[in-house]
């Protein structure tokens, strides 16, 4: 249906829209203005899309379709580059073993899905798993001890690429026989009236501090709490009656526990792949892109956006 659309159409038009002119785009692309005009005309006639308006001076202004085109075209061209880099790495035998980390707070199904995708793409390339908390895995990537990791955010190391793949609601974990388990959702005041179990601040000091701030914003001030270093420990303390805990929705629970959302808040646990911006296995970005495509249709409805803007080191997860 769209066989006429070639990569160069997207590359040429993206440059035209970025530079808002044919002359500047032609210089940047080392081609001629008539060549760009011919490709732009062909794209417009075949697609029926109007990406820009052209003034008498030759400058252009983007239409709403043109604004959308820029984002879509960048993604398309990036996918092409990632695909070629991955194929060349496979052809040249560069990918022999993938050392993949996974945070204990991350959704383990993501690791399993990535492993299955990797085995499908590279059946002869083994994965060496490494488990730990986010801080530990970030350090191991920086030292070159592992290649990539699935972690909960935030990650503040600017030498790493952070590619978010999933957001999960943060919910309250409590005993199934607790009186408040009869409620469909808890109120923030319910948290204030009961002991609390939190992850140890050293697991991610920034996320811990932000969580306390968010609780205070809804009137919950946590001064004393029990500490856990692993999801299993967290559930064990809740089960033993040491308090409520905030955990990722979808976490596999002990049979004596249950979860309830907190009414009126939009708290999320955000999970991402991290790897070095330089010197990473070239198959990793393509695998992440394929994994996102496979996961998208399965994403539960009602997922809420994260509270914080997700730009570089300011990305926030409430678990750490």
C-alpha positions in Angstrom: 0.0 0.0 0.0 2.8 2.4 0.8 5.6 0.7 -1.2 6.4 4.1 -2.8 7.5 5.5 0.6 11.3 5.1 1.0 13.6 5.9 3.9 15.1 8.8 2.0 11.7 10.5 1.9 11.6 10.5 5.7 15.3 11.5 5.9 14.9 14.3 3.5 11.7 15.6 4.9 12.9 15.4 8.4 15.9 17.6 7.6 13.7 20.1 5.8 11.3 20.4 8.7 14.1 20.5 11.3 15.9 23.3 9.4 12.7 24.9 8.2 14.0 25.4 4.7 15.1 23.6 1.5 18.4 25.4 1.0 19.8 24.7 4.5 18.5 21.1 4.3 20.2 20.6 0.9 23.5 21.8 2.3 23.2 19.6 5.3 22.4 16.5 3.1 24.9 17.4 0.4 22.3 17.3 -2.3 20.5 19.9 -4.4 17.3 21.9 -3.7 15.6 20.5 -6.9 16.2 16.9 -5.7 14.7 17.7 -2.3 11.7 19.5 -3.9 11.1 16.5 -6.1 11.1 14.0 -3.2 8.9 16.3 -1.1 6.4 16.7 -4.0 6.3 12.9 -4.6 5.7 12.3 -0.9 2.9 14.9 -0.8 1.2 13.6 -3.9 1.3 10.0 -2.9 0.4 10.4 0.7 -1.9 13.4 0.6 -0.2 14.8 3.6 0.7 18.5 4.1 3.6 18.7 6.4 4.4 22.4 6.0 3.4 25.8 4.6 5.9 27.6 2.5 6.3 31.4 2.6 7.4 33.7 -0.3 10.9 33.9 1.3 11.2 30.1 1.1 11.0 29.6 4.8 8.5 27.0 6.0 6.2 26.6 9.0 5.0 23.2 10.2 1.5 22.0 10.1 0.2 19.8 13.0 0.8 16.8 10.7 4.4 18.0 10.2 5.0 18.2 14.0 3.8 14.6 14.3 5.9 13.6 11.3 9.1 14.7 12.9 8.7 12.4 15.9 7.6 9.5 13.8 10.3 9.9 11.3 13.0 10.1 13.9 11.7 6.8 15.4 11.7 5.2 12.0 15.2 6.2 11.1 16.5 5.3 14.5 14.9 1.8 14.1 16.7 1.4 10.8 20.1 2.4 12.3 19.6 0.0 15.3 18.5 -2.8 13.0 21.6 -2.4 10.8 24.0 -2.1 13.7 22.5 -5.3 15.3 22.7 -7.3 12.1 26.4 -6.2 11.5 27.2 -7.2 15.1 25.7 -10.6 14.5 27.4 -11.0 11.1 30.8 -10.1 12.6 30.4 -12.3 15.6 30.6 -9.5 18.1 27.9 -10.7 20.4 29.0 -13.9 22.2 27.5 -13.6 25.7 25.1 -11.0 27.1 25.6 -10.2 30.8 22.2 -9.0 31.9 21.3 -7.6 35.3 17.9 -7.4 36.9 16.9 -5.4 39.9 15.1 -7.3 42.7 12.4 -4.6 42.6 11.8 -4.9 38.8 9.0 -7.0 37.3 10.7 -10.4 36.7 8.4 -11.1 33.7 10.3 -8.4 31.9 13.6 -10.3 32.3 11.9 -13.5 31.1 10.4 -11.8 28.1 13.7 -10.3 27.2 15.4 -13.6 27.6 12.9 -15.3 25.3 13.3 -12.5 22.7 17.1 -12.7 22.9 17.0 -16.5 22.5 14.7 -16.1 19.4 17.1 -13.6 17.8 20.4 -15.1 18.9 19.8 -18.8 19.8 23.6 -19.5 20.1 24.3 -16.5 22.4 23.9 -17.3 26.1 22.7 -14.8 28.7 24.5 -14.6 32.1 22.0 -13.2 34.7 23.1 -10.9 37.5 20.6 -9.9 40.2 21.0 -6.9 42.6 19.6 -3.5 43.5 19.6 -0.6 41.1 22.7 1.1 42.7 24.7 -2.1 42.5 23.8 -2.8 38.8 24.5 0.8 37.8 28.0 0.5 39.2 28.6 -2.8 37.5 27.6 -1.4 34.1 29.9 1.5 34.7 32.8 -0.9 35.5 32.1 -3.0 32.5 31.2 -6.1 34.6 27.7 -6.4 33.0 26.4 -5.1 29.6 22.8 -4.0 30.5 20.3 -4.2 33.3 16.5 -4.0 34.0 16.1 -1.6 36.9 13.6 0.6 38.7 14.2 4.3 38.4 15.7 6.8 39.0 19.2 6.4 37.5 21.4 9.4 37.8 24.5 8.2 35.9 24.8 10.5 32.8 27.0 8.0 31.0 24.1 5.5 30.7 21.2 5.4 28.3 17.9 5.0 30.2 15.1 3.4 28.1 11.9 3.2 30.0 9.8 0.1 29.2 7.1 -0.1 31.9 5.1 1.8 34.5 3.2 0.1 37.2 0.9 1.6 39.9 2.2 1.7 43.4 -0.3 -0.1 45.8 -0.5 -0.9 49.5 0.4 -4.4 50.6 -1.4 -5.6 53.7 -2.5 -8.9 55.3 -5.6 -10.4 53.6 -7.3 -10.8 57.0 -6.8 -7.1 58.0 -10.0 -5.2 58.5 -9.0 -2.6 55.9 -8.7 -5.4 53.2 -12.5 -5.2 53.0 -12.2 -1.7 51.3 -11.8 -1.4 47.6 -9.2 1.4 48.0 -7.5 2.9 51.0 -7.4 6.5 52.0 -4.1 8.2 52.7 -5.2 8.5 56.3 -5.3 4.7 56.6 -1.5 4.7 56.0 -0.9 7.3 58.8 -2.8 5.2 61.3 -0.7 2.0 60.8 3.0 1.0 61.0 4.9 1.2 57.7 7.4 -1.1 56.0 9.8 0.6 53.5 12.8 -0.4 51.5 16.1 0.5 53.1 17.1 4.1 52.2 20.5 2.9 51.0 18.9 1.0 48.1 18.1 4.3 46.5 18.3 7.4 48.7 16.8 9.7 46.1 13.7 7.5 45.5 13.3 7.0 49.3 13.3 10.8 50.0 10.9 11.4 47.2 8.5 8.8 48.5 8.4 10.4 51.9 7.7 13.8 50.2 4.8 12.3 48.3 3.4 10.7 51.4 3.6 14.1 53.3 1.8 15.8 50.4 -1.3 13.7 51.2 -0.9 14.2 54.9 1.0 11.0 55.8 4.2 11.7 57.8 6.4 8.7 58.3 8.9 9.1 61.1 9.5 5.5 62.1 9.3 2.4 59.9 10.6 -1.1 59.4 13.2 -1.7 56.7 13.5 -4.4 54.1 16.2 -4.9 51.4 14.2 -7.3 49.1 10.6 -7.8 48.0 10.5 -11.2 49.9 11.7 -9.5 53.1 9.1 -6.8 52.5 6.2 -9.3 52.3 7.6 -11.2 55.2 7.5 -8.2 57.5 3.9 -7.3 56.4 2.8 -10.9 56.9 4.3 -10.8 60.5 2.2 -7.7 61.2 5.0 -5.1 61.2 2.9 -2.8 59.0 1.7 -1.9 55.5 4.1 -1.6 52.6 4.0 0.1 49.2 4.8 -2.3 46.4 4.5 -2.6 42.6 1.1 -3.6 41.4 1.3 -7.1 39.9 3.9 -8.4 42.3 3.4 -12.1 43.1 2.1 -12.1 46.6 2.2 -14.5 49.6 -1.2 -16.2 49.9 -1.8 -14.4 53.2 -1.4 -11.0 51.7 -3.3 -8.7 49.4 -3.0 -5.2 47.8 -5.2 -2.2 47.6 -4.7 1.1 45.7 -4.5 4.5 47.4 -7.4 6.7 46.5 -6.6 10.1 44.9 -2.9 9.5 44.0 -1.0 8.6 40.8 2.1 7.0 42.2 4.0 4.6 39.8 7.0 2.3 39.8 9.0 3.0 36.6 11.2 0.3 35.1 13.9 0.8 32.4 16.7 -0.9 30.5 20.0 0.8 31.2 23.3 0.4 29.3 26.3 2.5 28.4 25.9 5.2 25.8 29.2 4.1 24.3 30.5 0.5 24.0 27.3 -1.4 24.4 26.3 -4.6 22.6 24.7 -3.4 19.4 21.9 -5.9 19.6 20.5 -4.5 22.9 18.7 -1.4 21.5 17.0 -3.5 18.8 16.0 -6.1 21.3 14.5 -3.5 23.6 12.5 -2.0 20.6 11.2 -5.5 19.7 10.3 -6.2 23.4 8.4 -2.9 23.6 6.4 -3.9 20.5 5.6 -7.3 22.0 4.6 -5.9 25.4 2.4 -3.0 24.2 -0.7 -5.0 23.3 -0.5 -6.7 26.8 -0.2 -3.4 28.8 -3.1 -3.3 31.2 -5.6 -0.6 30.8 -5.7 2.2 33.3 -2.0 2.5 33.7 -1.3 5.9 35.1 1.5 8.3 34.0 4.4 8.9 36.4 4.3 11.9 38.7 7.6 13.3 37.6 8.9 14.4 34.2 11.1 11.7 32.8 14.2 13.5 31.6 17.6 11.9 32.2 18.7 11.8 35.8 15.5 13.3 37.1 13.5 10.2 36.3 11.8 8.9 39.4 10.7 5.6 40.7 9.1 5.2 44.1 10.8 2.0 45.0 14.4 2.5 43.8 
